[in-house]
Amino acid sequence: MIRTPLDKLGNYIWAWNVERSGCHLHLDIVIAPALRLPHPVAVVLGQGVTVARSFTLYQSVTIGRSKSENIP
């Protein structure tokens, strides 16, 4: 949802990042200080994710909700 010019810029930067690196960070996640992505290829952080302080995330990792109600 684009409401302001900064939202539009944020969406542009997000789309550029996903296209360039394959790193998908949902716009609705909460990131504490010092997140490290040493090799951010094929990284997905889905809606509702909260990343802890000083967290390191390597390539090919997906964190988020499943579409199934039985799988967290």
Beta strands, then each sheet from edge to edge (+ up, - down):
strand 1: 24-25
strand 2: 30-31
strand 3: 44-45
strand 4: 50-51
strand 5: 62-63
sheet 1: 1+ 3+ 5+
sheet 2: 2+ 4+
end
